[in-house]
Amino acid sequence: MKILNQLKNEEEEGNVRRQREMMTIMMACLSCCRMANIHPVLPLAREVSKVFSPSRQHLLKQEEDKKNCVLCRETITQKIANASAKGDDVKEESGLNKDDVARALAEMSGLAADMLDDDDYDQLSPFVESNKDDEEKEKGPIIEIGSDLCKVAGTDCCHFAHEKCLELLQEQDCQDCPRCHDLSSRLHYTEDRTVLCQEVDNIVTDKSGYTTTSKIDAALKWVNEVPPSDKMIVMSFFKGSLDLLEGKLTDMGYECCRYDGDISKEKRAKDLKRFKTKTNCRVLLASVQSGGVGLNIIEANHMLFLDRWFNPQVHDQAESRM
């Protein structure tokens, strides 16, 4: 509501740049909602989802963020708790200042690959970088969190924090890395659901696998109902959701191919050729951004969308690829 109110104010004042910033933040929030509708762990947590993808595990190092302190930024679960605690006390007329915008853009920047074109994000990046608070310098250098607090210490995707932030955390007798705790709580968000990929160890928790969701269960059921001689395409706007599905489908004995922006065009072409020519390779997991343009497939006759975009024409274009 803050963003919508601020967007309305900027429209009245005719500030196009601020309107663009507000729209970007709002789209990032909506993207988080859409990802969480597939699985709660997906928003800003590719470092977890890649663990379950046999074809993407070797890219886990790319998710390591050495420039940002995990202790300075609120976690997803903290944001939800804070918003719920405020309730009706939030004033409708409250807006966002320039620092609020910069902070929100920085927090949502992890979604850029999934929700923005490259040109759009390039224009926003200077704004994010130029508005870092001076107090960042006072917190000292950013260092790796040790194994006494962090589950992922020494792995391919370590967590980092300001030196003084880390000292303050230890003074408070905190036993867990907030980032690990947040990811773990969203990975195993309920005890009454089935745990998938139990043979895969997590990097943020001692529990293996991840709890399923109704949407993932429905997708797996749909895959099982496709005739054995047919091939199928599963499309999503989020690569993290494809990671989770690939892990379970591989566990079920399905040979999968991936077609998304994680790898080069040459490697994508090889994977696509394998899907088209190999009989046993029956599932193509593709992102709508990569698979919805310039791709024609006649080998598959079943298609599933894990999520929908706000513009139905995007889906029509992706669906016409088959």
ABEGO torsion letter per residue (X at the ends): XAAAAAAAAAAAAGBAAAAAAAAAAAAAAAAAAAAAAABAAABGAAAAAAAABAAAAAAAAAABBAABBAAABBBAAAAAAAAAAAEAABBAABBBBAAAAAAAAAAAAAAAAAABBAAAAAAAAAAAAAABBAAAAAAEBBBBBBAAABAABGBABBBBBBAAAAAAAAAAGBABBAAAAAAAAAABABAABBBBGAABBBAABABBEBBBBAAAAAAAAAAAABBAABBBBBBBABAAAAAAAAAAAAAAGBBBBBBBAABBAAAAAAAAAAAAABAABABBBBBAAAAABGBBBAABABBBBABBBABAAAAAAAAAAX
